[in-house]
Structures are given as structure tokens and as C-alpha cells.
């Protein structure tokens, strides 16, 4: 018995009723929590980026660690990176919290580590008025 390979393009795929839109695209397991770096307390030591290099990167403009991929490393390796942080600025959070945390971080006037401080936006506005 032989099958015509063209049939694969003619058959409509029925979506599974068990899908909820949160399945991993490439297989694997879903995490219940997301990893977050509180850049306002990060000191740029690079420990996390050295331990979990597929998850963390040191942002070049501010010199602080940042999560670039939630699925970059296993949970065990990410937890090891969290444990190496000397200032405890890396946390497991709910995925739903990430938007609010990013908004709060964007509102801060962070200074670049290793560079001369800049005048805050608020102070600069007061000087010009």
C-alpha cells in the first residue's frame, strides 16, 4: 500500500480542543513563572550572564543585566544564576506582571554604570523653566 504525499497538503488539520494558546511553539514544557531582573538594583557584576548566557545579557548602554529569552536556559540553570546574584535583583514573577514591571523600570531615570552621572530629566526641566 502506498500513500500519495500530496494528500498532506489537502487534509485540513483540526485544532485540538485542549489548546489554550500558551503551548510552547517548539515543544518542551511551559514554565509557570517568568524571570525578571530588577535593573534598578543590578550592579552589573555579570554573574548571571556568565551562568545562563542564553537567558541574560548585559545591556550595553546601562551596564546592567537583562533577560533576553525566557526559554533560553533550563529552570535549574536560571535558578543557579539567581543564586549567584550578589544583590538579589533577579526574581521569578508571574508572566502577567512583566508588562507592569517593564513600565515601572522605563519610568525610572537609571544611570549608566561606569559612566559619569547625567542630570535627571526632572532636574533638567526645572533648570530650563
C-alpha positions as CSV (number, residue, x, y, z in Angstrom):
1,X,0.0,0.0,0.0
2,X,1.4,3.4,-1.0
3,X,0.3,6.9,0.0
4,X,0.3,10.0,-2.1
5,X,2.4,12.7,-0.3
6,X,0.2,15.4,-1.9
7,X,-2.6,14.4,0.5
8,X,-0.8,16.0,3.4
9,X,-1.5,19.4,1.8
10,X,-5.2,18.7,1.1
11,X,-6.2,17.4,4.6
12,X,-7.4,20.2,6.9
13,X,-5.9,20.0,10.4
14,X,-8.5,20.0,13.2
15,X,-7.2,22.1,16.1
16,X,-7.1,20.2,19.4
17,X,-9.7,21.3,21.9
18,X,-7.1,21.1,24.6
19,X,-5.1,24.0,23.2
20,X,-5.2,27.3,25.1
21,X,-2.7,29.4,23.2
22,X,0.1,29.1,25.8
23,X,1.7,26.0,24.3
24,X,5.5,26.2,23.5
25,X,6.0,26.7,19.8
26,X,9.0,24.4,19.5
27,X,7.9,21.7,22.1
28,X,9.1,21.4,25.6
29,X,7.4,22.4,28.9
30,X,5.8,25.7,29.9
31,X,7.1,27.5,32.8
32,X,4.8,28.8,35.4
33,X,6.9,31.8,36.2
34,X,9.0,34.3,34.2
35,X,12.4,35.5,35.2
36,X,12.9,39.3,35.8
37,X,15.9,41.4,36.5
38,X,15.3,44.5,38.6
39,X,17.7,46.7,36.8
40,X,17.4,49.5,39.3
41,X,19.3,47.4,41.9
42,X,21.6,45.4,39.5
43,X,25.3,46.3,39.9
44,X,26.4,44.8,36.5
45,X,28.5,42.1,38.0
46,X,27.7,39.8,35.0
47,X,27.5,36.6,37.1
48,X,24.0,35.8,35.8
49,X,25.1,36.3,32.2
50,X,28.1,34.0,32.7
51,X,26.0,31.2,34.2
52,X,22.9,31.5,32.0
53,X,24.2,33.1,28.8
54,X,21.1,32.2,26.7
55,X,18.8,33.9,29.2
56,X,20.7,37.0,30.4
57,X,22.7,39.7,28.6
58,X,24.4,42.8,29.9
59,X,22.7,45.7,28.3
60,X,25.5,47.8,26.7
61,X,24.1,51.3,27.4
62,X,23.5,50.9,31.1
63,X,25.8,48.0,32.0
64,X,23.0,46.1,33.8
65,X,21.8,42.6,33.2
66,X,18.6,42.0,31.3
67,X,16.5,38.9,30.4
68,X,16.6,38.4,26.6
69,X,14.9,35.0,26.4
70,X,12.5,33.3,28.9
71,X,13.2,29.9,27.4
72,X,17.0,30.4,26.9
73,X,18.2,28.0,29.6
74,X,16.7,25.4,31.8
75,X,15.0,26.4,35.1
76,X,17.8,24.8,37.0
77,X,20.5,26.9,35.3
78,X,18.4,30.1,35.7
79,X,18.0,29.3,39.4
80,X,21.7,28.9,39.6
81,X,22.2,32.3,38.0
82,X,19.7,33.8,40.5
83,X,21.6,32.2,43.4
84,X,24.9,33.8,42.2
85,X,23.5,37.3,42.2
86,X,25.2,39.2,45.0
87,X,22.4,41.8,45.3
88,X,19.4,39.5,44.8
89,X,17.9,41.5,41.9
90,X,16.7,38.5,39.8
91,X,13.3,37.2,40.6
92,X,10.7,34.6,39.4
93,X,7.5,36.5,38.7
94,X,4.1,35.8,37.0
95,X,4.2,36.3,33.3
96,X,1.3,38.7,33.7
97,X,3.4,41.0,35.8
98,X,6.1,41.5,33.2
99,X,4.3,44.4,31.4
100,X,3.9,46.4,34.6
101,X,7.5,45.7,35.7
102,X,8.8,46.9,32.4
103,X,6.7,50.1,32.6
104,X,7.9,50.9,36.1
105,X,11.5,50.3,35.0
106,X,11.1,52.5,32.0
107,X,9.8,55.3,34.2
108,X,13.0,55.3,36.3
109,X,15.9,57.6,35.4
110,X,18.6,54.9,35.6
111,X,22.2,56.0,35.4
112,X,24.7,54.1,33.4
113,X,27.1,52.0,35.4
114,X,30.7,53.0,34.9
115,X,29.9,56.4,33.3
116,X,29.6,59.9,34.7
117,X,26.1,60.6,36.1
118,X,23.7,62.5,33.9
119,X,21.3,65.2,35.1
120,X,17.9,63.8,35.7
121,X,15.1,64.7,33.3
122,X,13.1,66.3,36.0
123,X,16.0,68.5,37.2
124,X,16.9,69.4,33.6
125,X,13.3,70.6,33.0
126,X,13.4,72.7,36.2
127,X,16.6,74.4,35.1
128,X,15.0,75.3,31.7
129,X,11.9,76.8,33.2
